[in-house]
Amino acid sequence: MDLIGKYEEKPFPRLREIIVDTVEQGLKRHHTKGLIELDVTKGREYIRKHKEKTGETVSFTRAQP
């Protein structure tokens, strides 16, 4: 009795191999995280003026529908 069923063997795509290799290398490296501080006063002013002019609400990360 065949419990596995029908299957087909396919070669592992080369691109997938490259991705796997890249991830494995990334796990072996040390990572450093950083924090930066930015003055967004002018940016917030531009956003406010844009909303007053067009009524459209936007943010630093995305446009609002």
CHARMM internal coordinates of N, CA and C (Angstrom, degrees):
IC EDIT
DIST 1 N 1 CA 1.4488
DIST 1 CA 1 C 1.5352
ANGL 1 N 1 CA 1 C 108.71
DIST 1 C 2 N 1.3475
ANGL 1 CA 1 C 2 N 116.84
DIHE 1 N 1 CA 1 C 2 N 134.83
DIST 2 N 2 CA 1.4640
ANGL 1 C 2 N 2 CA 122.71
DIHE 1 CA 1 C 2 N 2 CA -178.35
DIST 2 CA 2 C 1.5328
ANGL 2 N 2 CA 2 C 108.95
DIHE 1 C 2 N 2 CA 2 C -94.14
DIST 2 C 3 N 1.3418
ANGL 2 CA 2 C 3 N 116.97
DIHE 2 N 2 CA 2 C 3 N 108.49
DIST 3 N 3 CA 1.4702
ANGL 2 C 3 N 3 CA 120.79
DIHE 2 CA 2 C 3 N 3 CA -177.83
DIST 3 CA 3 C 1.5262
ANGL 3 N 3 CA 3 C 113.11
DIHE 2 C 3 N 3 CA 3 C -88.24
DIST 3 C 4 N 1.3290
ANGL 3 CA 3 C 4 N 115.97
DIHE 3 N 3 CA 3 C 4 N -17.69
DIST 4 N 4 CA 1.4664
ANGL 3 C 4 N 4 CA 119.07
DIHE 3 CA 3 C 4 N 4 CA -176.89
DIST 4 CA 4 C 1.5172
ANGL 4 N 4 CA 4 C 110.72
DIHE 3 C 4 N 4 CA 4 C -80.43
DIST 4 C 5 N 1.2831
ANGL 4 CA 4 C 5 N 117.90
DIHE 4 N 4 CA 4 C 5 N -40.56
DIST 5 N 5 CA 1.4526
ANGL 4 C 5 N 5 CA 121.17
DIHE 4 CA 4 C 5 N 5 CA -176.06
DIST 5 CA 5 C 1.5155
ANGL 5 N 5 CA 5 C 109.88
DIHE 4 C 5 N 5 CA 5 C 94.22
DIST 5 C 6 N 1.3035
ANGL 5 CA 5 C 6 N 115.78
DIHE 5 N 5 CA 5 C 6 N -169.54
DIST 6 N 6 CA 1.4597
ANGL 5 C 6 N 6 CA 120.19
DIHE 5 CA 5 C 6 N 6 CA -179.79
DIST 6 CA 6 C 1.5193
ANGL 6 N 6 CA 6 C 109.56
DIHE 5 C 6 N 6 CA 6 C -81.28
DIST 6 C 7 N 1.3148
ANGL 6 CA 6 C 7 N 115.72
DIHE 6 N 6 CA 6 C 7 N 140.19
DIST 7 N 7 CA 1.4520
ANGL 6 C 7 N 7 CA 120.08
DIHE 6 CA 6 C 7 N 7 CA 176.46
DIST 7 CA 7 C 1.5122
ANGL 7 N 7 CA 7 C 108.95
DIHE 6 C 7 N 7 CA 7 C -150.84
DIST 7 C 8 N 1.3146
ANGL 7 CA 7 C 8 N 115.02
DIHE 7 N 7 CA 7 C 8 N 164.06
DIST 8 N 8 CA 1.4569
ANGL 7 C 8 N 8 CA 121.73
DIHE 7 CA 7 C 8 N 8 CA -179.04
DIST 8 CA 8 C 1.5211
ANGL 8 N 8 CA 8 C 108.32
DIHE 7 C 8 N 8 CA 8 C -133.45
DIST 8 C 9 N 1.3105
ANGL 8 CA 8 C 9 N 117.91
DIHE 8 N 8 CA 8 C 9 N 130.03
DIST 9 N 9 CA 1.4638
ANGL 8 C 9 N 9 CA 121.83
DIHE 8 CA 8 C 9 N 9 CA 176.75
DIST 9 CA 9 C 1.5206
ANGL 9 N 9 CA 9 C 109.18
DIHE 8 C 9 N 9 CA 9 C -87.42
DIST 9 C 10 N 1.3228
ANGL 9 CA 9 C 10 N 115.54
DIHE 9 N 9 CA 9 C 10 N 133.14
DIST 10 N 10 CA 1.4696
ANGL 9 C 10 N 10 CA 121.22
DIHE 9 CA 9 C 10 N 10 CA 178.13
DIST 10 CA 10 C 1.5244
ANGL 10 N 10 CA 10 C 107.48
DIHE 9 C 10 N 10 CA 10 C -130.06
DIST 10 C 11 N 1.3202
ANGL 10 CA 10 C 11 N 116.38
DIHE 10 N 10 CA 10 C 11 N 148.36
DIST 11 N 11 CA 1.4583
ANGL 10 C 11 N 11 CA 118.64
DIHE 10 CA 10 C 11 N 11 CA 177.67
DIST 11 CA 11 C 1.5266
ANGL 11 N 11 CA 11 C 110.59
DIHE 10 C 11 N 11 CA 11 C -68.76
DIST 11 C 12 N 1.3333
ANGL 11 CA 11 C 12 N 115.52
DIHE 11 N 11 CA 11 C 12 N 147.54
DIST 12 N 12 CA 1.4588
ANGL 11 C 12 N 12 CA 121.45
DIHE 11 CA 11 C 12 N 12 CA 177.30
DIST 12 CA 12 C 1.5276
ANGL 12 N 12 CA 12 C 107.89
DIHE 11 C 12 N 12 CA 12 C -68.62
DIST 12 C 13 N 1.3272
ANGL 12 CA 12 C 13 N 120.31
DIHE 12 N 12 CA 12 C 13 N 126.08
DIST 13 N 13 CA 1.4672
ANGL 12 C 13 N 13 CA 121.42
DIHE 12 CA 12 C 13 N 13 CA -177.79
DIST 13 CA 13 C 1.5277
ANGL 13 N 13 CA 13 C 111.64
DIHE 12 C 13 N 13 CA 13 C -60.52
DIST 13 C 14 N 1.3116
ANGL 13 CA 13 C 14 N 117.04
DIHE 13 N 13 CA 13 C 14 N 140.39
DIST 14 N 14 CA 1.4688
ANGL 13 C 14 N 14 CA 122.25
DIHE 13 CA 13 C 14 N 14 CA -178.71
DIST 14 CA 14 C 1.5380
ANGL 14 N 14 CA 14 C 110.99
DIHE 13 C 14 N 14 CA 14 C -57.98
DIST 14 C 15 N 1.3105
ANGL 14 CA 14 C 15 N 117.34
DIHE 14 N 14 CA 14 C 15 N -41.69
DIST 15 N 15 CA 1.4666
ANGL 14 C 15 N 15 CA 120.21
DIHE 14 CA 14 C 15 N 15 CA 179.49
DIST 15 CA 15 C 1.5190
ANGL 15 N 15 CA 15 C 110.99
DIHE 14 C 15 N 15 CA 15 C -60.11
DIST 15 C 16 N 1.3173
ANGL 15 CA 15 C 16 N 116.85
DIHE 15 N 15 CA 15 C 16 N -39.16
DIST 16 N 16 CA 1.4630
ANGL 15 C 16 N 16 CA 120.81
DIHE 15 CA 15 C 16 N 16 CA 178.94
DIST 16 CA 16 C 1.5244
ANGL 16 N 16 CA 16 C 110.36
DIHE 15 C 16 N 16 CA 16 C -64.81
DIST 16 C 17 N 1.3222
ANGL 16 CA 16 C 17 N 116.93
DIHE 16 N 16 CA 16 C 17 N -37.74
DIST 17 N 17 CA 1.4678
ANGL 16 C 17 N 17 CA 120.78
DIHE 16 CA 16 C 17 N 17 CA 177.00
DIST 17 CA 17 C 1.5235
ANGL 17 N 17 CA 17 C 110.85
DIHE 16 C 17 N 17 CA 17 C -62.19
DIST 17 C 18 N 1.3316
ANGL 17 CA 17 C 18 N 116.20
DIHE 17 N 17 CA 17 C 18 N -41.96
DIST 18 N 18 CA 1.4695
ANGL 17 C 18 N 18 CA 120.72
DIHE 17 CA 17 C 18 N 18 CA 179.14
DIST 18 CA 18 C 1.5305
ANGL 18 N 18 CA 18 C 110.07
DIHE 17 C 18 N 18 CA 18 C -63.33
DIST 18 C 19 N 1.3194
ANGL 18 CA 18 C 19 N 117.17
DIHE 18 N 18 CA 18 C 19 N -42.00
DIST 19 N 19 CA 1.4669
ANGL 18 C 19 N 19 CA 121.21
DIHE 18 CA 18 C 19 N 19 CA 179.45
DIST 19 CA 19 C 1.5258
ANGL 19 N 19 CA 19 C 110.27
DIHE 18 C 19 N 19 CA 19 C -62.86
DIST 19 C 20 N 1.3179
ANGL 19 CA 19 C 20 N 117.27
DIHE 19 N 19 CA 19 C 20 N -45.08
DIST 20 N 20 CA 1.4586
ANGL 19 C 20 N 20 CA 121.46
DIHE 19 CA 19 C 20 N 20 CA 179.38
DIST 20 CA 20 C 1.5271
ANGL 20 N 20 CA 20 C 110.02
DIHE 19 C 20 N 20 CA 20 C -61.10
DIST 20 C 21 N 1.3388
ANGL 20 CA 20 C 21 N 117.54
DIHE 20 N 20 CA 20 C 21 N -44.73
DIST 21 N 21 CA 1.4654
ANGL 20 C 21 N 21 CA 121.33
DIHE 20 CA 20 C 21 N 21 CA 178.54
DIST 21 CA 21 C 1.5274
ANGL 21 N 21 CA 21 C 111.44
DIHE 20 C 21 N 21 CA 21 C -60.77
DIST 21 C 22 N 1.3181
ANGL 21 CA 21 C 22 N 117.04
DIHE 21 N 21 CA 21 C 22 N -42.17
DIST 22 N 22 CA 1.4638
ANGL 21 C 22 N 22 CA 121.69
DIHE 21 CA 21 C 22 N 22 CA -179.63
DIST 22 CA 22 C 1.5260
ANGL 22 N 22 CA 22 C 110.95
DIHE 21 C 22 N 22 CA 22 C -63.77
DIST 22 C 23 N 1.3148
ANGL 22 CA 22 C 23 N 117.07
DIHE 22 N 22 CA 22 C 23 N -44.66
DIST 23 N 23 CA 1.4685
ANGL 22 C 23 N 23 CA 120.83
DIHE 22 CA 22 C 23 N 23 CA 179.24
DIST 23 CA 23 C 1.5240
ANGL 23 N 23 CA 23 C 110.36
DIHE 22 C 23 N 23 CA 23 C -63.34
DIST 23 C 24 N 1.3283
ANGL 23 CA 23 C 24 N 117.00
DIHE 23 N 23 CA 23 C 24 N -43.27
DIST 24 N 24 CA 1.4610
ANGL 23 C 24 N 24 CA 120.11
DIHE 23 CA 23 C 24 N 24 CA 178.95
DIST 24 CA 24 C 1.5245
ANGL 24 N 24 CA 24 C 111.39
DIHE 23 C 24 N 24 CA 24 C -61.10
DIST 24 C 25 N 1.3175
ANGL 24 CA 24 C 25 N 117.61
DIHE 24 N 24 CA 24 C 25 N -41.52
DIST 25 N 25 CA 1.4700
ANGL 24 C 25 N 25 CA 120.82
DIHE 24 CA 24 C 25 N 25 CA 178.62
DIST 25 CA 25 C 1.5287
ANGL 25 N 25 CA 25 C 110.70
DIHE 24 C 25 N 25 CA 25 C -66.12
DIST 25 C 26 N 1.3352
ANGL 25 CA 25 C 26 N 116.77
DIHE 25 N 25 CA 25 C 26 N -38.87
DIST 26 N 26 CA 1.4566
ANGL 25 C 26 N 26 CA 120.42
DIHE 25 CA 25 C 26 N 26 CA 178.88
DIST 26 CA 26 C 1.5116
ANGL 26 N 26 CA 26 C 112.43
DIHE 25 C 26 N 26 CA 26 C -62.63
DIST 26 C 27 N 1.3200
ANGL 26 CA 26 C 27 N 117.36
DIHE 26 N 26 CA 26 C 27 N -33.16
DIST 27 N 27 CA 1.4617
ANGL 26 C 27 N 27 CA 120.87
DIHE 26 CA 26 C 27 N 27 CA 179.84
DIST 27 CA 27 C 1.5289
ANGL 27 N 27 CA 27 C 111.69
DIHE 26 C 27 N 27 CA 27 C -71.29
DIST 27 C 28 N 1.3163
ANGL 27 CA 27 C 28 N 117.66
DIHE 27 N 27 CA 27 C 28 N -21.13
DIST 28 N 28 CA 1.4595
ANGL 27 C 28 N 28 CA 121.77
DIHE 27 CA 27 C 28 N 28 CA -178.17
DIST 28 CA 28 C 1.5270
ANGL 28 N 28 CA 28 C 112.64
DIHE 27 C 28 N 28 CA 28 C -87.75
DIST 28 C 29 N 1.2966
ANGL 28 CA 28 C 29 N 118.21
DIHE 28 N 28 CA 28 C 29 N -10.05
DIST 29 N 29 CA 1.4707
ANGL 28 C 29 N 29 CA 122.05
DIHE 28 CA 28 C 29 N 29 CA -175.76
DIST 29 CA 29 C 1.5261
ANGL 29 N 29 CA 29 C 110.67
DIHE 28 C 29 N 29 CA 29 C -98.77
DIST 29 C 30 N 1.3150
ANGL 29 CA 29 C 30 N 113.94
DIHE 29 N 29 CA 29 C 30 N 153.83
DIST 30 N 30 CA 1.4626
ANGL 29 C 30 N 30 CA 120.09
DIHE 29 CA 29 C 30 N 30 CA 175.59
DIST 30 CA 30 C 1.5251
ANGL 30 N 30 CA 30 C 108.61
DIHE 29 C 30 N 30 CA 30 C -80.88
DIST 30 C 31 N 1.2856
ANGL 30 CA 30 C 31 N 115.88
DIHE 30 N 30 CA 30 C 31 N 145.02
DIST 31 N 31 CA 1.4562
ANGL 30 C 31 N 31 CA 121.28
DIHE 30 CA 30 C 31 N 31 CA 179.93
DIST 31 CA 31 C 1.5205
ANGL 31 N 31 CA 31 C 108.92
DIHE 30 C 31 N 31 CA 31 C -117.38
DIST 31 C 32 N 1.3119
ANGL 31 CA 31 C 32 N 115.92
DIHE 31 N 31 CA 31 C 32 N 139.31
DIST 32 N 32 CA 1.4502
ANGL 31 C 32 N 32 CA 121.46
DIHE 31 CA 31 C 32 N 32 CA 177.06
DIST 32 CA 32 C 1.5201
ANGL 32 N 32 CA 32 C 108.03
DIHE 31 C 32 N 32 CA 32 C -119.80
DIST 32 C 33 N 1.2909
ANGL 32 CA 32 C 33 N 115.48
DIHE 32 N 32 CA 32 C 33 N 129.20
DIST 33 N 33 CA 1.4598
ANGL 32 C 33 N 33 CA 120.10
DIHE 32 CA 32 C 33 N 33 CA 177.99
DIST 33 CA 33 C 1.5178
ANGL 33 N 33 CA 33 C 108.22
DIHE 32 C 33 N 33 CA 33 C -101.47
DIST 33 C 34 N 1.3094
ANGL 33 CA 33 C 34 N 115.24
DIHE 33 N 33 CA 33 C 34 N 149.20
DIST 34 N 34 CA 1.4539
ANGL 33 C 34 N 34 CA 119.99
DIHE 33 CA 33 C 34 N 34 CA -179.63
DIST 34 CA 34 C 1.5161
ANGL 34 N 34 CA 34 C 110.65
DIHE 33 C 34 N 34 CA 34 C -134.69
DIST 34 C 35 N 1.2862
ANGL 34 CA 34 C 35 N 115.68
DIHE 34 N 34 CA 34 C 35 N 161.29
DIST 35 N 35 CA 1.4541
ANGL 34 C 35 N 35 CA 122.38
DIHE 34 CA 34 C 35 N 35 CA 178.16
DIST 35 CA 35 C 1.5222
ANGL 35 N 35 CA 35 C 107.46
DIHE 34 C 35 N 35 CA 35 C -131.20
DIST 35 C 36 N 1.3297
ANGL 35 CA 35 C 36 N 115.80
DIHE 35 N 35 CA 35 C 36 N 130.66
DIST 36 N 36 CA 1.4547
ANGL 35 C 36 N 36 CA 119.29
DIHE 35 CA 35 C 36 N 36 CA 177.70
DIST 36 CA 36 C 1.5232
ANGL 36 N 36 CA 36 C 108.77
DIHE 35 C 36 N 36 CA 36 C -120.95
DIST 36 C 37 N 1.2942
ANGL 36 CA 36 C 37 N 115.19
DIHE 36 N 36 CA 36 C 37 N 157.10
DIST 37 N 37 CA 1.4582
ANGL 36 C 37 N 37 CA 121.27
DIHE 36 CA 36 C 37 N 37 CA 178.63
DIST 37 CA 37 C 1.5181
ANGL 37 N 37 CA 37 C 107.85
DIHE 36 C 37 N 37 CA 37 C -123.50
DIST 37 C 38 N 1.3227
ANGL 37 CA 37 C 38 N 116.15
DIHE 37 N 37 CA 37 C 38 N 131.10
DIST 38 N 38 CA 1.4575
ANGL 37 C 38 N 38 CA 121.49
DIHE 37 CA 37 C 38 N 38 CA -178.78
DIST 38 CA 38 C 1.5215
ANGL 38 N 38 CA 38 C 110.10
DIHE 37 C 38 N 38 CA 38 C -125.64
DIST 38 C 39 N 1.3276
ANGL 38 CA 38 C 39 N 115.64
DIHE 38 N 38 CA 38 C 39 N 146.76
DIST 39 N 39 CA 1.4619
ANGL 38 C 39 N 39 CA 120.94
DIHE 38 CA 38 C 39 N 39 CA 174.58
DIST 39 CA 39 C 1.5277
ANGL 39 N 39 CA 39 C 107.42
DIHE 38 C 39 N 39 CA 39 C -87.43
DIST 39 C 40 N 1.3168
ANGL 39 CA 39 C 40 N 117.12
DIHE 39 N 39 CA 39 C 40 N 115.59
DIST 40 N 40 CA 1.4615
ANGL 39 C 40 N 40 CA 121.53
DIHE 39 CA 39 C 40 N 40 CA -176.72
DIST 40 CA 40 C 1.5276
ANGL 40 N 40 CA 40 C 111.98
DIHE 39 C 40 N 40 CA 40 C -107.33
DIST 40 C 41 N 1.3212
ANGL 40 CA 40 C 41 N 116.25
DIHE 40 N 40 CA 40 C 41 N 18.90
DIST 41 N 41 CA 1.4676
ANGL 40 C 41 N 41 CA 120.23
DIHE 40 CA 40 C 41 N 41 CA -177.62
DIST 41 CA 41 C 1.5219
ANGL 41 N 41 CA 41 C 111.58
DIHE 40 C 41 N 41 CA 41 C -57.56
DIST 41 C 42 N 1.3378
ANGL 41 CA 41 C 42 N 117.56
DIHE 41 N 41 CA 41 C 42 N -50.04
DIST 42 N 42 CA 1.4708
ANGL 41 C 42 N 42 CA 120.23
DIHE 41 CA 41 C 42 N 42 CA -178.72
DIST 42 CA 42 C 1.5215
ANGL 42 N 42 CA 42 C 110.83
DIHE 41 C 42 N 42 CA 42 C -66.73
DIST 42 C 43 N 1.3045
ANGL 42 CA 42 C 43 N 117.24
DIHE 42 N 42 CA 42 C 43 N -39.69
DIST 43 N 43 CA 1.4626
ANGL 42 C 43 N 43 CA 120.54
DIHE 42 CA 42 C 43 N 43 CA 178.32
DIST 43 CA 43 C 1.5131
ANGL 43 N 43 CA 43 C 111.79
DIHE 42 C 43 N 43 CA 43 C -60.20
DIST 43 C 44 N 1.3329
ANGL 43 CA 43 C 44 N 116.52
DIHE 43 N 43 CA 43 C 44 N -43.74
DIST 44 N 44 CA 1.4722
ANGL 43 C 44 N 44 CA 120.04
DIHE 43 CA 43 C 44 N 44 CA 178.57
DIST 44 CA 44 C 1.5320
ANGL 44 N 44 CA 44 C 110.62
DIHE 43 C 44 N 44 CA 44 C -65.31
DIST 44 C 45 N 1.3364
ANGL 44 CA 44 C 45 N 116.72
DIHE 44 N 44 CA 44 C 45 N -34.38
DIST 45 N 45 CA 1.4614
ANGL 44 C 45 N 45 CA 120.70
DIHE 44 CA 44 C 45 N 45 CA 177.40
DIST 45 CA 45 C 1.5329
ANGL 45 N 45 CA 45 C 110.56
DIHE 44 C 45 N 45 CA 45 C -65.18
DIST 45 C 46 N 1.3345
ANGL 45 CA 45 C 46 N 117.08
DIHE 45 N 45 CA 45 C 46 N -43.98
DIST 46 N 46 CA 1.4611
ANGL 45 C 46 N 46 CA 120.97
DIHE 45 CA 45 C 46 N 46 CA 177.11
DIST 46 CA 46 C 1.5299
ANGL 46 N 46 CA 46 C 111.05
DIHE 45 C 46 N 46 CA 46 C -60.59
DIST 46 C 47 N 1.3251
ANGL 46 CA 46 C 47 N 116.44
DIHE 46 N 46 CA 46 C 47 N -41.99
DIST 47 N 47 CA 1.4670
ANGL 46 C 47 N 47 CA 120.36
DIHE 46 CA 46 C 47 N 47 CA 179.20
DIST 47 CA 47 C 1.5232
ANGL 47 N 47 CA 47 C 110.66
DIHE 46 C 47 N 47 CA 47 C -63.64
DIST 47 C 48 N 1.3200
ANGL 47 CA 47 C 48 N 116.53
DIHE 47 N 47 CA 47 C 48 N -43.93
DIST 48 N 48 CA 1.4620
ANGL 47 C 48 N 48 CA 120.52
DIHE 47 CA 47 C 48 N 48 CA 179.73
DIST 48 CA 48 C 1.5273
ANGL 48 N 48 CA 48 C 110.67
DIHE 47 C 48 N 48 CA 48 C -61.88
DIST 48 C 49 N 1.3486
ANGL 48 CA 48 C 49 N 116.58
DIHE 48 N 48 CA 48 C 49 N -45.59
DIST 49 N 49 CA 1.4653
ANGL 48 C 49 N 49 CA 120.00
DIHE 48 CA 48 C 49 N 49 CA 179.92
DIST 49 CA 49 C 1.5270
ANGL 49 N 49 CA 49 C 111.11
DIHE 48 C 49 N 49 CA 49 C -64.25
DIST 49 C 50 N 1.3155
ANGL 49 CA 49 C 50 N 116.81
DIHE 49 N 49 CA 49 C 50 N -38.42
DIST 50 N 50 CA 1.4698
ANGL 49 C 50 N 50 CA 120.82
DIHE 49 CA 49 C 50 N 50 CA 178.44
DIST 50 CA 50 C 1.5253
ANGL 50 N 50 CA 50 C 110.29
DIHE 49 C 50 N 50 CA 50 C -62.41
DIST 50 C 51 N 1.3292
ANGL 50 CA 50 C 51 N 117.16
DIHE 50 N 50 CA 50 C 51 N -42.51
DIST 51 N 51 CA 1.4628
ANGL 50 C 51 N 51 CA 120.37
DIHE 50 CA 50 C 51 N 51 CA -179.74
DIST 51 CA 51 C 1.5250
ANGL 51 N 51 CA 51 C 110.63
DIHE 50 C 51 N 51 CA 51 C -66.40
DIST 51 C 52 N 1.3496
ANGL 51 CA 51 C 52 N 116.90
DIHE 51 N 51 CA 51 C 52 N -40.47
DIST 52 N 52 CA 1.4612
ANGL 51 C 52 N 52 CA 119.97
DIHE 51 CA 51 C 52 N 52 CA 178.49
DIST 52 CA 52 C 1.5292
ANGL 52 N 52 CA 52 C 111.16
DIHE 51 C 52 N 52 CA 52 C -63.13
DIST 52 C 53 N 1.3307
ANGL 52 CA 52 C 53 N 116.11
DIHE 52 N 52 CA 52 C 53 N -38.49
DIST 53 N 53 CA 1.4586
ANGL 52 C 53 N 53 CA 121.60
DIHE 52 CA 52 C 53 N 53 CA -176.08
DIST 53 CA 53 C 1.5273
ANGL 53 N 53 CA 53 C 112.22
DIHE 52 C 53 N 53 CA 53 C -76.57
DIST 53 C 54 N 1.3302
ANGL 53 CA 53 C 54 N 117.45
DIHE 53 N 53 CA 53 C 54 N -42.22
DIST 54 N 54 CA 1.4670
ANGL 53 C 54 N 54 CA 120.76
DIHE 53 CA 53 C 54 N 54 CA -172.10
DIST 54 CA 54 C 1.5249
ANGL 54 N 54 CA 54 C 114.25
DIHE 53 C 54 N 54 CA 54 C -112.27
DIST 54 C 55 N 1.3328
ANGL 54 CA 54 C 55 N 117.38
DIHE 54 N 54 CA 54 C 55 N -18.68
DIST 55 N 55 CA 1.4594
ANGL 54 C 55 N 55 CA 120.48
DIHE 54 CA 54 C 55 N 55 CA -175.14
DIST 55 CA 55 C 1.5233
ANGL 55 N 55 CA 55 C 112.52
DIHE 54 C 55 N 55 CA 55 C 81.42
DIST 55 C 56 N 1.3226
ANGL 55 CA 55 C 56 N 117.13
DIHE 55 N 55 CA 55 C 56 N -3.42
DIST 56 N 56 CA 1.4633
ANGL 55 C 56 N 56 CA 122.28
DIHE 55 CA 55 C 56 N 56 CA -178.67
DIST 56 CA 56 C 1.5362
ANGL 56 N 56 CA 56 C 109.82
DIHE 55 C 56 N 56 CA 56 C -84.60
DIST 56 C 57 N 1.3348
ANGL 56 CA 56 C 57 N 115.30
DIHE 56 N 56 CA 56 C 57 N 130.22
DIST 57 N 57 CA 1.4561
ANGL 56 C 57 N 57 CA 121.22
DIHE 56 CA 56 C 57 N 57 CA 177.70
DIST 57 CA 57 C 1.5245
ANGL 57 N 57 CA 57 C 109.17
DIHE 56 C 57 N 57 CA 57 C -92.26
DIST 57 C 58 N 1.3148
ANGL 57 CA 57 C 58 N 116.52
DIHE 57 N 57 CA 57 C 58 N 125.48
DIST 58 N 58 CA 1.4622
ANGL 57 C 58 N 58 CA 121.46
DIHE 57 CA 57 C 58 N 58 CA 176.26
DIST 58 CA 58 C 1.5195
ANGL 58 N 58 CA 58 C 108.41
DIHE 57 C 58 N 58 CA 58 C -129.35
DIST 58 C 59 N 1.3201
ANGL 58 CA 58 C 59 N 115.33
DIHE 58 N 58 CA 58 C 59 N 164.94
DIST 59 N 59 CA 1.4544
ANGL 58 C 59 N 59 CA 120.14
DIHE 58 CA 58 C 59 N 59 CA 177.28
DIST 59 CA 59 C 1.5294
ANGL 59 N 59 CA 59 C 108.49
DIHE 58 C 59 N 59 CA 59 C -135.43
DIST 59 C 60 N 1.3175
ANGL 59 CA 59 C 60 N 116.93
DIHE 59 N 59 CA 59 C 60 N 178.19
DIST 60 N 60 CA 1.4561
ANGL 59 C 60 N 60 CA 121.07
DIHE 59 CA 59 C 60 N 60 CA 178.14
DIST 60 CA 60 C 1.5286
ANGL 60 N 60 CA 60 C 111.54
DIHE 59 C 60 N 60 CA 60 C -67.87
DIST 60 C 61 N 1.3088
ANGL 60 CA 60 C 61 N 117.06
DIHE 60 N 60 CA 60 C 61 N -26.70
DIST 61 N 61 CA 1.4622
ANGL 60 C 61 N 61 CA 119.69
DIHE 60 CA 60 C 61 N 61 CA -174.13
DIST 61 CA 61 C 1.5056
ANGL 61 N 61 CA 61 C 114.47
DIHE 60 C 61 N 61 CA 61 C -101.22
DIST 61 C 62 N 1.3241
ANGL 61 CA 61 C 62 N 119.75
DIHE 61 N 61 CA 61 C 62 N -27.17
DIST 62 N 62 CA 1.4600
ANGL 61 C 62 N 62 CA 120.34
DIHE 61 CA 61 C 62 N 62 CA -179.69
DIST 62 CA 62 C 1.5181
ANGL 62 N 62 CA 62 C 110.56
DIHE 61 C 62 N 62 CA 62 C -166.17
DIST 62 C 63 N 1.3185
ANGL 62 CA 62 C 63 N 115.20
DIHE 62 N 62 CA 62 C 63 N 161.45
DIST 63 N 63 CA 1.4593
ANGL 62 C 63 N 63 CA 121.49
DIHE 62 CA 62 C 63 N 63 CA 174.73
DIST 63 CA 63 C 1.5193
ANGL 63 N 63 CA 63 C 108.97
DIHE 62 C 63 N 63 CA 63 C -83.08
DIST 63 C 64 N 1.2818
ANGL 63 CA 63 C 64 N 117.02
DIHE 63 N 63 CA 63 C 64 N 142.96
DIST 64 N 64 CA 1.4715
ANGL 63 C 64 N 64 CA 122.49
DIHE 63 CA 63 C 64 N 64 CA 178.21
DIST 64 CA 64 C 1.5233
ANGL 64 N 64 CA 64 C 108.40
DIHE 63 C 64 N 64 CA 64 C -94.31
DIST 64 C 65 N 1.3339
ANGL 64 CA 64 C 65 N 118.32
DIHE 64 N 64 CA 64 C 65 N 138.06
DIST 65 N 65 CA 1.4807
ANGL 64 C 65 N 65 CA 120.10
DIHE 64 CA 64 C 65 N 65 CA 178.46
DIST 65 CA 65 C 1.5130
ANGL 65 N 65 CA 65 C 111.90
DIHE 64 C 65 N 65 CA 65 C -69.60
END
COOR INIT
IC SEED 1 N 1 CA 1 C
IC BUILD
